[in-house]
């Protein structure tokens, strides 16, 4: 957001600097001012339309000084829903600074999730979780399951290629 504002303000400064000493053959200053102000008005109008059209929960992202990894780390601590908490695995660098806490959370809840089988606890999520996050006694079992799933997936891809 700051880049957009600075860019638009820069265009106004450039017009001012360009038109201050009137040079022969220079574009008329009123034309330059009209173009600069017009582009600024279009920017504000298009950005306002964009903000009005996107999901309400995403608007704050455009006005926040937090980076995406910082937002995800904060959200991990603030969220109560395990499915939302585990969004931190969307990208590994998101949880780098809180790796120990995320590891503890997964380890503490692993047995319950395996027993209850909630919809979020599936192969798609599990493949993104580092192996050392699982309880040591379950790690070997998971590695075998992951390996089996990868082999099954490769086999089905090969079979579909020949159909």
HELIX and SHEET records of a PDB file:
HELIX    1   1 UNK A    2  UNK A   20  1                                  19    
HELIX    2   2 UNK A   29  UNK A   53  1                                  25    
HELIX    3   3 UNK A   56  UNK A   62  5                                   7    
HELIX    4   4 UNK A   68  UNK A   78  1                                  11    
HELIX    5   5 UNK A   82  UNK A   85  1                                   4    
HELIX    6   6 UNK A   86  UNK A   90  5                                   5    
HELIX    7   7 UNK A   92  UNK A   94  5                                   3    
HELIX    8   8 UNK A   96  UNK A   98  5                                   3    
HELIX    9   9 UNK A   99  UNK A  116  1                                  18    
HELIX   10  10 UNK A  123  UNK A  126  1                                   4    
HELIX   11  11 UNK A  131  UNK A  133  5                                   3    
HELIX   12  12 UNK A  136  UNK A  161  1                                  26    
END                                                                             
